[in-house]
Amino acid sequence: GVAASSRLSSAFRRFRPQLVVSVHPLLQHVPLKVLRSLAGRANGDGSGGPRGIARGGSEPPTAPPPFATVVTDFTTCHPTWFHRRVDKCFVATEEALRRAKKRGLSDKQIKRHGLPIRPAFSKEHPPKYEMRRRLGLDPAAPLVMLAGGGEGMGTLELTCDAVQEQLRNAPNGAQVVVICGRNKALVDKLKSKPGYDARDPKVPPRDSAPLTGPPPPSSSSKGCRVYPLGFVNNMDEWMAASDVIVTKAGPGTIAEALCVGLPLILNGRVPCQEEGNVDYVVRNKVGYFLTDPELIANQVWKLLCTPGGLSEVKRMSERAKSFGKPEAVYQIVRDLAALSDTRVTKMNLPRSSRQYARQNSQLGGFDLGGARMLEPVE
């Protein structure tokens, strides 16, 4: 609308970007129109020229800065994601690529790298039993993760109750971590329930000696312990420690789970927007779609407490990892840097997750893990 156009126009005039990146389905048409309008006013006749918003005077004619769209939906992408005048459009899957072409984008405009997620998910993690020990959990007992998104919404409580009851008699014991996000009320409610652990896991010191050799043959604990947690900033570690995750069909969580080889049980979806995500997970045999808490609990038991289920978890984990795209964030950033004619093209960006690990999370001019902007490399 008019208000959005006015705010964007003010922002573009103030910051004079050399590159514009959209990560929202409703921010293609309006910003592109505003950028073209600003360039036209600067030129007087709308003619094109070097990239960048004109600064006035006798400078050469100007054209809008490069504009890129990073589609953050996995498969069922709304048509507003795609605009024919973008310089680049980054998509995560073949289905998203087909939708982009259907909306008129050319092969030259489209890049398929995968969904950009935190660089921490691209590093190699220790075995699950070691990750569980590091997180203060029983190294030998299987771990189920329940996640309800950043707000901890949905049927999280009912599902958690059903899973705990089902795993009460697990032969090697069991553990459940419930990531409630910013829903502190749910964390407090779960911690007050009988059988739920009101204490956070006791995390050993980082410099304590890691486990060596094979994992412990069986758990010394019995029953099922449940750990309700709020918002965590080490989701990659919790996923790497888990055997299966129960979550809604959000694209980011699915992409993260695939990168660490974590089988999924999807228990909800946003109509239309996330339906394709469910199909993607089920069709590629990396997870299930179940909405009833009792059915979810039964499936968790089959996967973690039966010989056939444990074999299936291993196969699903291998398949999931084959679909993961841990390098996507680096590839997208490098391509974005190439679009710009500023010093950003000289940044010492890592070429792989291994190089990322060596650089200790610092991507030359960017620290993506902490979302900080640093000085570009000369």
RODO-388991 format. One record per residue (C-alpha): x, y negated, z; residue in three letters. Coordinates in steps of 0.2 Angstrom, whole numbers, padded with zeros to 4 digits, always signed. Each point is the difference from the previous one (the first is absolute). Layout:
BEGIN
XYZAla...
//
This chain:
BEGIN
+0000+0000+0000Gly+0004-0018+0000Val+0007+0000+0018Ala+0012+0015-0004Ala+0006-0009-0015Ser+0003-0016+0009Ser+0010+0009+0014Arg+0010+0010-0013Leu+0004-0015-0010Ser+0006-0009+0016Ser+0011+0015+0005Ala+0008+0002-0018Phe+0004-0019-0001Arg+0008+0001+0018Arg+0010+0015-0002Phe+0004+0000-0019Arg+0002+0019-0001Pro+0011+0008-0013Gln-0010+0016+0002Leu-0018+0004+0006Val-0005+0017+0006Val-0018+0005+0004Ser-0004+0015+0011Val-0019-0003+0001His-0013+0005-0013Pro-0008-0017+0000Leu+0015-0010-0002Leu+0004+0002-0019Gln-0012-0011-0010His+0000-0016+0011Val+0018-0002+0004Pro+0005+0004-0019Leu-0013-0013-0005Lys+0007-0013+0013Val+0018+0003-0006Leu-0004-0002-0018Arg-0010-0016+0004Ser+0015-0007+0010Leu+0012+0004-0015Ala-0012-0008-0012Gly-0001-0016+0010Arg+0019-0001+0002Ala+0002+0002-0019Asn-0015-0012-0005Gly-0005+0012-0014Asp+0002+0017+0009Gly+0015+0005-0011Ser+0011+0014+0007Gly+0018-0001+0005Gly+0012+0006+0013Pro-0007+0009+0015Arg-0004-0010+0015Gly-0012-0014+0005Ile+0005-0017-0007Ala+0008-0013+0011Arg-0005-0014-0012Gly+0011-0013-0008Gly+0008+0005-0017Ser+0003+0018+0005Glu-0004+0013-0014Pro-0017+0007-0002Pro-0005+0013+0013Thr-0009+0016+0001Ala-0008+0008+0015Pro+0012+0011+0010Pro+0000+0019-0002Pro-0015+0008+0008Phe+0000+0018+0006Ala-0014+0010+0008Thr+0004+0014+0012Val-0015+0011+0001Val-0002+0007+0018Thr-0014+0012-0004Asp+0005+0018-0004Phe-0012+0006-0014Thr-0018-0008+0001Thr+0006-0018-0005Cys-0013-0014-0002His+0001-0008-0017Pro+0004-0017+0008Thr+0018+0007+0003Trp+0004-0001-0018Phe+0002-0016-0010His+0007+0000-0018Arg+0011-0016+0003Arg+0011+0008+0014Val+0018+0003-0004Asp+0001+0016+0010Lys-0013+0011+0009Cys+0007+0013+0011Phe-0011+0016+0003Val+0002+0015+0011Ala-0008+0015-0010Thr-0004+0005-0017Glu-0019-0003+0003Glu+0004-0018+0005Ala+0011-0002-0016Leu-0014+0007-0011Arg-0012-0013+0008Arg+0012-0014-0003Ala+0001+0005-0019Lys-0019+0001-0001Lys+0000-0018+0006Arg+0011-0006-0014Gly+0018+0001+0008Leu+0014+0006-0012Ser+0013+0013+0004Asp+0013-0015+0001Lys-0010-0008+0014Gln-0003+0016+0011Ile+0012+0008+0011Lys-0004+0016+0010Arg+0012+0002+0015His-0011+0005+0014Gly-0008-0009+0015Leu+0012-0012+0009Pro+0001+0005+0018Ile+0012-0004+0015Arg+0018+0005-0005Pro+0001+0011+0016Ala-0010+0013-0008Phe+0013+0003-0013Ser+0014+0005+0012Lys+0004+0018+0004Glu-0007+0005+0017His+0006+0014+0011Pro-0010+0017+0002Pro-0017-0002+0008Lys+0005+0008+0016Tyr+0014-0013+0002Glu-0012-0014-0004Met-0012+0006+0013Arg+0014+0001+0013Arg+0005-0018-0004Arg-0018-0006+0002Leu-0001+0008+0017Gly-0011+0015-0006Leu+0002+0019+0002Asp+0012+0005-0014Pro-0008+0017-0004Ala-0019-0004+0002Ala-0009-0005-0017Pro-0005-0018-0001Leu-0016-0007-0008Val-0001-0019-0004Met-0017-0009+0000Leu+0000-0017-0007Ala-0014-0012-0002Gly+0009-0015-0010Gly+0006-0016+0008Gly-0017-0003+0009Glu-0002+0018+0006Gly-0017+0002-0006Met-0011+0014-0006Gly-0004+0017+0008Thr+0017+0000+0008Leu-0006+0004+0018Glu-0012+0014-0006Leu+0013+0008-0011Thr+0013-0001+0014Cys-0012+0008+0013Asp-0003+0014-0013Ala+0018+0003-0004Val+0005+0001+0018Gln-0013+0012+0004Glu+0004+0011-0014Gln+0019+0000+0004Leu-0003+0003+0018Arg+0005+0019-0002Asn+0013-0003-0013Ala+0013+0015+0002Pro+0015-0012+0000Asn-0008-0015+0008Gly-0005-0015-0010Ala+0002-0019+0000Gln-0011-0014-0007Val+0006-0018-0003Val-0014-0012-0003Val+0005-0016-0008Ile-0014-0013+0004Cys+0008-0015-0007Gly-0006-0017+0008Arg-0015+0009+0008Asn+0006-0001+0018Lys-0017+0003+0006Ala+0001+0017-0008Leu+0017+0004+0007Val-0006-0004+0017Asp-0016+0011-0002Lys+0010+0015-0006Leu+0013-0001+0013Lys-0014+0000+0013Ser-0007+0016-0006Lys+0003+0017+0009Pro+0014+0010-0009Gly+0007-0016-0009Tyr+0018-0006+0005Asp-0001-0017+0007Ala+0018-0002-0001Arg+0010-0004-0016Asp+0012+0014-0005Pro+0016-0001+0010Lys+0013-0005-0014Val+0018+0005+0004Pro+0014-0012-0002Pro+0005-0003-0018Arg+0018+0006+0004Asp-0005+0016+0008Ser+0007+0016-0009Ala-0011+0006-0014Pro-0006+0018-0001Leu+0011+0011-0010Thr-0003+0017-0008Gly-0017+0007-0003Pro-0016-0007+0008Pro-0006+0008+0017Pro-0009+0016-0004Pro-0016-0005+0010Ser-0007-0013+0010Ser+0001+0001+0019Ser-0016-0010+0002Ser-0018+0006-0002Lys-0016-0008-0005Gly-0001-0016-0011Cys+0007-0017+0006Arg-0007-0016-0008Val+0010-0016+0000Tyr-0010-0015-0005Pro+0011-0014-0006Leu-0004-0018-0007Gly+0009-0008-0014Phe+0017+0008-0004Val+0014-0007-0010Asn+0009+0016-0003Asn-0014+0009-0010Met+0013+0009-0010Asp+0007+0009+0015Glu-0017+0005+0006Trp-0005+0007-0017Met+0017+0009-0002Ala-0003+0008+0017Ala-0018+0006-0005Ser-0006+0015-0008Asp-0016-0007-0007Val-0009-0017+0000Ile-0019-0003+0001Val-0004-0017-0007Thr-0011-0010-0011Lys+0004-0001-0019Ala+0010-0016+0000Gly+0013-0001-0014Pro+0014-0006+0012Gly-0001+0014+0012Thr-0002+0013-0014Ile+0016-0007-0008Ala+0009+0000+0017Glu-0005+0018+0003Ala+0006+0006-0017Leu+0017-0007+0003Cys+0003+0010+0015Val-0009+0015-0006Gly-0014+0000+0012Leu-0016+0009-0004Pro-0016-0010+0001Leu-0018+0003+0006Ile-0010-0015-0006Leu-0015-0004+0011Asn-0007-0015-0008Gly+0000-0012-0015Arg-0006-0017-0006Val-0013+0004-0013Pro+0006-0003-0018Cys+0016-0008+0006Gln+0008+0015+0008Glu-0009+0015-0009Glu+0014+0002-0012Gly+0012+0002+0014Asn-0010+0015+0007Val+0000+0008-0017Asp+0019-0003-0002Tyr+0004+0008+0016Val-0011+0015-0002Val+0003+0003-0019Arg+0019+0000+0004Asn-0002+0012+0014Lys+0008-0011+0013Val-0015-0001+0012Gly-0018+0002+0003Tyr-0016-0011+0001Phe-0011+0004+0016Leu-0011-0013+0009Thr-0007+0011+0014Asp+0011+0000+0015Pro-0004+0018+0004Glu+0005+0006-0018Leu+0016-0011+0002Ile+0004+0008+0016Ala-0002+0018-0007Asn+0011-0005-0015Gln+0014-0006+0012Val-0001+0017+0009Trp+0001+0010-0016Lys+0015-0010-0006Leu+0010+0000+0016Leu-0005+0015+0010Cys-0001+0014-0014Thr+0014+0008-0010Pro-0009-0004-0016Gly-0003-0018+0005Gly+0018-0003+0005Leu+0006+0006-0017Ser-0013-0011-0009Glu+0006-0015+0010Val+0018+0003-0006Lys-0006+0001-0018Arg-0011-0015+0002Met+0015-0010+0008Ser+0011+0005-0015Glu-0013-0006-0013Arg-0003-0016+0010Ala+0018-0004+0000Lys+0001+0003-0019Ser-0014-0014-0002Phe+0008-0012+0011Gly+0008-0016-0007Lys+0012-0006+0013Pro+0010-0010-0012Glu-0015-0010-0007Ala+0003-0015+0011Val+0018-0002-0006Tyr-0005+0002-0018Gln-0014-0013+0001Ile+0012-0013+0009Val+0013+0003-0013Arg-0012-0003-0014Asp-0007-0015+0008Leu+0017-0007+0002Ala+0003+0003-0019Ala-0015-0011-0003Leu+0007-0015+0009Ser+0014-0011-0007Asp+0006-0005+0017Thr+0013+0006+0012Arg-0011+0014+0005Val+0006+0010-0015Thr+0017+0000+0009Lys-0006+0009+0016Met+0009+0015+0005Asn-0016+0011+0000Leu+0003+0019+0004Pro-0002+0012-0014Arg-0007+0014+0010Ser-0006+0005+0018Ser+0018+0007+0004Arg+0007-0017-0004Gln-0014-0008+0010Tyr+0006+0011+0015Ala+0018-0006-0002Arg-0005-0018-0001Gln-0010+0003+0017Asn-0017-0006-0006Ser+0007-0017-0008Gln-0003-0002-0018Leu+0012-0013-0005Gly-0011-0015+0000Gly-0015+0008+0007Phe-0003+0011+0016Asp-0016+0008-0006Leu-0001+0011+0016Gly-0002-0016+0011Gly-0008-0011-0013Ala+0013-0013+0002Arg+0008-0011-0014Met+0019-0001+0001Leu+0012-0011-0010Glu+0003+0007-0018Pro+0016+0008-0004Val+0012-0012-0010Glu
//
